[in-house]
Structure formats: C-alpha cells, structure tokens
Amino acid sequence: GDGTVLAPQIFLPTAVNLFGLAFFLAAYTTLLSSFDRYRARTIGLSMGVYVVSLIVKLVARMAPELDWRKCGSFLTAFEPQLFVNEPEQAWTLAMQYTGVLLGLGALLYVAAGAVFSKRDLPAPL
C-alpha cells in the first residue's frame, strides 16, 4: 500500500455500535422467548424477523425511491462503515445510532420482564 497506518482507536465507535446491536438482539430474543416455551420456535421466529429486517434494509438501499423503508428495519441503526468513513463525526454518529439500539433494547427488556412476571412457567420437558 501507500504506507498509511490506521490507528486502532478509529474502530472504537464501530465496536460500540456493534455492542448496541448485540444488546438489542439479546433483548429482542429475550422478549420472544418470554412468550414461548419452545427454544426452536423462538430461534426460528427471531431469525425470520432478522432476515426480513435485513431484506428491508437491502431493498431500501438498492432503490432511492424506497429509502423510506429503512424505518422498517432495526438494522438501519447499525452502520459501522459510516463511523470509519466519517472519523471527525464518528463519536457523535455512534452515540446517536447506538443510542437508538440501546433504547429499543431497554424497552424490549422491560417488556420481556413484564411478560415473564405475569406468565406461569411450565415445567421443563
């Protein structure tokens, strides 16, 4: 290459955004799990919603006239390449995007707690 060395800290906002996505996905699957007793069905449903969300984001990126569909995907708040491409605004953007994921995740954990607190848990199979 051209001898340019990237400082590792340039990827820290990206790592924070990845943590936000992981937190959201954990909360989301916890909520789904709170409604059902079968692990396989919960995993299948959570993967189905993830795939649909991914398709919505991809379709929104492919056609500018469909850009409004990005709102239908939680993956819109996961944009790690944006933080590397905009290093002077990386932390501001990372906090905004990650804040959305953390906020939604917190709401999902609260909802899961409410469902679990009212649910009669069956004996394990």
C-alpha positions, 0 to 999 in steps of 0.5 A: 500500500501507500504506507498509511497506518490506521490507528486502532482507536478509529474502530472504537465507535464501530465496536460500540455500535456493534455492542448496541446491536448485540444488546438489542438482539439479546433483548429482542430474543429475550422478549420472544422467548418470554412468550414461548416455551419452545427454544426452536420456535423462538430461534426460528421466529427471531431469525425470520424477523432478522432476515426480513429486517435485513431484506428491508434494509437491502431493498431500501438501499438498492432503490432511492425511491424506497429509502423510506423503508429503512424505518422498517428495519432495526438494522438501519441503526447499525452502520459501522462503515459510516463511523470509519468513513466519517472519523471527525463525526464518528463519536457523535454518529455512534452515540446517536445510532447506538443510542437508538439500539440501546433504547429499543433494547431497554424497552424490549427488556422491560417488556420481556420482564413484564411478560415473564412476571405475569406468565406461569412457567411450565415445567421443563420437558 
